[in-house]
Amino acid sequence: KQWYQRRVRGAPLNLNSQIENVTATLDGLLPMIDSMKPTDNFQIGVCNVLRLLVGQLKEIKVGQAKLEDGTMRSLNMVDDNMIDLTRTAVKGEQYHRRDTLTVTGVTKSTRETDAELGRKVAESLSQSGESVKPEDFSVIHRNGKQARKNRDGKDIPPSVTVRFSKIGKKDKVLRGYKNYDVTTKTPRSVKVFQSLSPHYSALRQYIVKFFGDQNKQENHGKQLKWCTYQSPTAGLAVKLKSDEYLRDIHVFEDFVAKFTEICQK
């Protein structure tokens, strides 16, 4: 199994092929029995018993193959039901965040107040083209107190969670705000994202990691262009540099199935 398969999931058995293999193996014994060329009643009796045993073994093997097939199908059905339940649960969890944004790169003063934070975030979000005021927020807070270091050793202030009083306002800000400044042709210091539940956040990180250079054998050398969240119903979307597009990714199994499908084309 490839490393990205978190648990062993049995593929549906090809029952006809399995029975044919079993039958061919046992049928190969019959020419050997016939080649004995019995000359007396005892040898004839032994050959008849061997033929009978071969027939019984074939029946046992076929029955066993059918039993294994039925068991595997039942297990896969249970697995599919669990995946469906998980998909429904994570959609519901994310739905409750539809009015919430995560804002990164907002500078933090030593004694920052909630009012000060609200003003700074409102000013940054107004660059979306939508006028934003602190009164538009129902909740705003830092996600942590201490700054973290990036790869260059620069201090990164804690991100900010912003919940809007009106979803329509939040949607306009998210659509209008560009994390890349087309005027200066540089990334903005303040970036805005849809707030993700821990599930979707971890799923996105896992997908990004999967397309790392260290996993070229597993990802077949394909490179990630972007991976972004679309909506509670559409989930994550993945665009590859080879212009292949994966969408409706809510659980890990969705990604595995869709990625396997494009690799088999």
Secondary structure, 3 states (H helix, E strand, C coil): CCCCCCCCCCCCCCHHHHHHHHHHHHHCHHHHHHCCCCCCHHHHHHHHHHHHHHHHHHHHHHHHHHHHHHHHHHHHHHHHHHHHHHHHHHHHHHHCCCCEEEEECCCCCCCCCHHHHHHHHHHHHHHHCCCCCHHHEEEEEECCCCCEECCCCCEECCCEEEEECCHHHHHHHHHHCCCEECCCCEECCCEEEECCCHHHHHHHHHHHHHCCHHHCCCCCCCCEEEEEEEECCCEEEEEECCCCEEEEECCHHHHHHHHHHHHCC
